[in-house]
Amino acid sequence: MSSGGLELPPGDSGHEGGPADAPGGGSGTVPAGAVSLAGGPATATGATGARTGAELDWGADAWSEVRTRAQRAGRAYIWLNLIEQRLRSVVGAVLRPIYEPVHGGDDWVVAAAGPAGQEWVQRAVAVREVSRRKGYLLDSADDNVLSFLTLPQLRELMVQHWPCFEPYFDDRREIEQALDELEVTRNVVSRNRALSRAVLEQAERASARLLEVLGGGAGSPSADRLPIDAVEDLVGDRYADVISVHPDRVRLQRQLPAEDLFGGARRLDAIGIGLNLLVQNFSGRRLVRLSEAGCRVRLLFLNPASSAVKRRERELGLRKGELSRSVEMNILHVRRVRAGLRDPSRFDIHVFDETPRFTAYLVEGESSGIAVVQSYLRRARGMEAPVLVLRGGGRGVPKDADHGLFTTYREEFESVWDDSRPVS
């Protein structure tokens, strides 16, 4: 009988006390149901290549899977962290002035929780005390009960005291619905389980909407074309001013349609062979309205009569003159747009004769800019080439943005523009 009260498997009665019981003894019979330890440690620590039977190595597929899990969980955690901090701030700002003058100190949180929340608020008090003793409180600003309330508990305080919050927020249902959508993600992330792309995207949408409702949003997406999300705000400087990469232009336009890219622009500079992203996806009537609204436009096409066009046709395997005619049609289209403007001086069209190295659309709004850049590949047309999306100017741009890619392509555009010729 063991010290824990569990009966151990008996040894072989015929060899009791014999050599089989001694270290290094003979090969005694193992009773049914008993676990033989013979060779166990030796197998684990023996000769090279010996195994216990468990497969400990991760293959390429396993590593890929865990990296994907970590990336998704990391994005979700940042959003959840922002939401929790914002909601904690809102709850403190609204309820503290009501309860603290009467109850004082941290007791105002206990009083606000009331009888219905007594259990979870006392649990938060206990966790805080443990954190104090073990030195887990690294910032004195977190040494309060409110910092130890979870997202559902903060929501409960808000719901219980909605008349106090109603003067600040219009739609209680919208807030509760967004928090409901986040609850699935919160449970998955807290338990380190797999988070699907669909659930992550739902959580990001709900978080962005909730931050906007709670007064912590980044402004109108239409004003900035691509809203700055939480991840870009926090770790965007790791990638200079590159905010997304797409394998081709089709996938780019799913996320960033031409209307979102060019609509609301105050300055538009574009350089390329035929500028199809603008000419074929943004109507002439819309371009007229954009210019009449005050947008400064400069378009730089490859000269359709240049030898560079002929070389590009050979690279792509096009018939002779096919590419040059396409560029000519695009130039004629934007000339008609310019002719219909009240002030054509703000709409410039130039051509250049150099070897085309990239196409770029540099779009600047009231407070920020965005650029779409593609390098020319020898055998791939513009629709098939990889795309970089860059953030330029305004909030969310790294401090060393002067050395970012947006500035590099801006300088390159200006250099080619200075050497180009105007189209009458």
N, C-alpha and C positions, 0 to 999 in steps of 0.2 A: 504494500500500500504506500503510495507516494504521500508527501507532506500535504499535497493539495487534495487528498482524499480520493484520487483516481487510481484504479487498479491497473498496474502495469502488466503486459503480456508475460506469462510465466516462461521460464527457461525450460530446456529439455531435461525431463526428470532423469533420463538415463545417463546424463553427463553432468549432473549437478555437482558443482565444486571441482569438476574435472578440467582437463586442458582446454576444453571449448570455452570455458568461462574466463580463462586467463587471457591477459593481453597477448595477442599473437598466437592464440591457441589454435586447435584444429577446427575443422569445418563441421560444427554441430548443426543439427537440424533446427530450422526456424519454424516455430509453431504457426498454425493458420491464424491470420489476423495480425501477427506481429510484423513490425517494420525492421528489416535488417539494416544495421548501420555499417556493415562491413564494407570497407572501400569508399564510404561516403566522403569523409574529409580528404582521403587520398585522391579521389577522383577530382575534387575541386581544386586541389593544390598540387596535383601530381605533374606528370610529364606535359610538355608543351602540346597543345592540341586537345587535351582531355577536356570533356564537357560534362556538366551535370544533367544534360538533357534539355535545359531551357535555352531558347534562342534569344540571345541578348542583343544581337546586332540589329541596326536599322538599315534597311535598304534605301535606295534613292526615292522610291515611292513613299516610304514612311516619312523620310525627312521632308519631302515636298508637302505631305499632308500636315505635319506638325507646324511647318513654317506658315502655311496658309491659315491654320487655326490661330497661331500667335498673331499674325497680321490683322486678322478680322477682330480678334478679341482686343487687341491693342487699340484699334480705331474705336470700337464700341466703348472701351473703358474711358477713353478721353471724353467722349460725348457724355457718358453717364457721370463722370466726375464734374464736368461743367454744369450739368443740370442740377446735381446735388448741391454744389456750392451756390449756385444761383438761387435755388429754392430755399436753402438755409438762410441766405441773406435776406430774401423777401420775407420769410416767416419771422425772422428776428426783427426786421425793420417795422413790421406791422404789429406784432403781438408784444414785443418788449415794452413799448411805452404804455401799454394797457395794464400789464400784470406786474412789471418790475417795481413801480412806485409803491404797490401794496405789499408784495411778497419779498422783494429785494433779492439780490444775489442771483444764484442759479435756481432758486426756488420758484421763480416765475415760470420756468419751463414745466415743472411738476404741476403747478397750479393750472397752467394752460392745458395740459394733457387731461386733467380732470379724472374722475373715477374710471371712465371708459379706457383711458390710456395709462392707468396707474402701473400696470404690470410692465409694459415696455419702457416707460420712462424710468422706472426703478432699475430695470436691467441696464439702461444706458448709464445711470449713475454708478452702478456697480462696475461696469466696464471701464468707466473713467477712472475710478479709484485704483483698479488693477493696473491700468496704463500708467498712472502716476507712480505707483510703487516700483514697477518694473522699468521705468525710464523710457516708456514708449512715447511720451509727449515731448516731441522735439521742438515744438513751437508754442510759446505761451499763449498765442492767439487761439489755439485749439483747446485750451484748458477750460472748457465749459461744457455743460450737458448738451447744449444744442449741437455741438460738433460731433456728438456720438449718436445722434438720431439718424436712422436710415432713411432712404428715399420714401418708402411706404409710410413711415411714421411722420415725416415732414408733410406728406400729402394729407395724412389724417388730421394733423393740426390745422391745415388750411381748410379742409372740408368742415371740420367742427366749428370753425370760426369764420365761415364764409362771409357773413355780414360785415366783418371787419375788412375783408379783402375786396369786397364788391366795388367799393368806390374806385379801386385802382385797375380792376380787370373786368372786361365786358362779359366774357363768356366762360362760365365755370365748366360747362360741358366740354369745351375744347381743351381746357387744361387737363381735366380728368381723362379724356380720351387719349391724349398724348402720353400721359403717365401710364395708362393701361398698356399702350403699345410698347412702352419701354420696359415693362415688368418682365416680359419673356426674356429680353436681352439681358436684363440685370441678373436674373436667375442663372442663365447660361454662363455668363462671364464669371459670376461669383463662384461657380462650381467647376470652372475650367472645362466645360464641355464644348462640343463642336457647334459653331455658329454659322448658319448658312448665309450665303450672299444675300438672299431675299430678306431674311430677318435683319441683317446688318443695315441694308439700304432702308428698310422700314424704320429702324431705330434712328438712323441719321436724319431722315425726313421729320420724324416726330420730334427729335431733339432740336433741330433748327427751328421748327414751328414753335416749340415751347419756349425757346430762348427769345424768339421774336415777341411772343405774347407777354413774357415776363420782363421785357424791356432790356434783354441782353443780346439782341440780334445784331447782325452786321449790316443792316440797312436793306434797301430794296434790291433784289437780284437784278431787276431790269436796269438799274442804274450802273451796276458793276459788271453786267453781262454774265460773268461766272462768279457766284457768291463765294466768298472766302469761307472755307469750312474750318472746323475746329482743329483738324489735323494739320492743315496748312499753316494756321496761325501759330501752332506750337512747334512744329518741326520743319516748316517750309524752308528754312535757311540751309537745311542739309542738301537741298537740291538747287541751290541758287534761286533763280526766279522761274524755274520750270515747274509748272503745276500739274501737267498731265502729258502723257505720251500715248499716241495711237498708232497702230500698225498701218493704217491707211486713212484716206480722207472720208471714206464711207462711215467708219466708226466715229471719227471726229464729229461729223454732222449729226449723228444720233444724239450726242451729248451737247453739242454746241451748234445749233442750226444757224444759218446765215443771218436770220433776223435777230437772233440774240447776240451774234458777233458784231454786226454792223449797226444795228438799231440803236439810236441814242448817241452815236459817236459825235464828238466835237472836232476830231481830227482823224483823217484816214489816209495813210500812206501805204501804197501797195507796189511791189516789184515782182516781176516774173515774166514768163514767156507769154502766156495769154490771159492770165488772171481769171481763170474759169470759175474759181470759187465765188468771186464777186459777180462777174458778168452773167454767169448762167444760173446763179442761185439767189440773186437779189435783183428784183425787177427794176427796169429803168424808171418807172413811176415812183417807186420807193426811193431810188437814188436821188431823184429830183427833190422829193420832200425832205430827204436828209440834208441835202445841200442848202435848200431854202431855209431850213431850220438853223443854219449857221455852221454846218460842218465844213471844214477845210479839206479838200480832196486833192491828192496828187497820185496819179496813176502812171506807172513806169513799165512799158511793154518792151519786149525784145523786138527790134526792127524786123518786120516780116521780110524785108528784102536783103537781110544780112546773110553772110555765109554761115553764121552760127545756126540759123534756122535750118539751113540745108544739112549741116552736120547732125543736128538733132533729129531730123527726119530719118537719116540713115541709121542712127542709133536705135530708133524705135521701130524701124522696118516699115515706115510709112511711104506712101506713094509720093513722088516728087511734087512739091507744091501744096500738099495736103495740109501740113502744119501752118505754112505761111498764109494760106487762105483763111484758116481758122482764126489766126491772130488778127488778120485784116478785118474780119467780120466783127471781132470783139472791139477793135479800135473804132470802127464805124458806129457801133452801138453806143459807146460812151461819148463819141462826138455828138450824136443826136441828143443824148442826155444834156450835154453841156450847152448845146444850141437852144434848148428850151428853158434855160435858167435866166432869171432876171439879172443876176450878177455872175457872168461866166468867169470872171477873174479869180474866183475862189475855187475853180475846178480846172486843174491843170492836167494835161496829158502829154507825156514825153515818151520817146523811144531811145533805146541804147543798143550799141552794136557789139558789146563784149560777149564773151562766152558766159551763158547763164549758169550760175552756181547754186542758186536757191530761189524759192519764191517765198515772199513774206507779206503778211497783212498786219500792219501796225496800227492799232485802233486805240484812240485815247478818248476818254469821256471827261466828265466834270472833275472827278477826283482820282481816277485810276486808269490804267491802260491794260491792254491785252494784245498779244501777238500770236499769230499762227504762222509757223515756219516749216518749210519742207526743203530738204536737199534734193537735187536732181540725181537720180540713179540712171545708169547707162541704159538699162533695158526696161525700166518701169515708167509708165506715164504718171502724171501728177496725181491722179485719183488713187494710184496704187502705192505711192511713196509714204514712208513713215512721217508722222506729224508731231511737232513739239508745240505745246501751248505755253506761253510765257506770261507772267504777270509783270506789269510795268507801272511804277508810280503808285502812290497812295498807300492805304493801310494794308498790312499783311505782306509787304515786300521786305526782303532782308535788308539789314542796315548797309550792307556793302553792295546795294543794287547797282551802283555805278559800274561795277565790274561784272554784272550779270549779262545774260544773253540778250535781253531786250535792248540794252544799251549798245551791245555789239552790233546787232542787226540794224538798229537805228543809225549808227555811224556808217555802216556799210551802205545803207540806202542813200544817205546824204552824199556819200562819195560818188556813187553811180549817178545820182541825180545831177550833180554838178557837171558831169561829163556827158550828159544826155542832150537830146535835141527836142524842142517842142513840136507838137503836132498841131498844125493850124486848123 
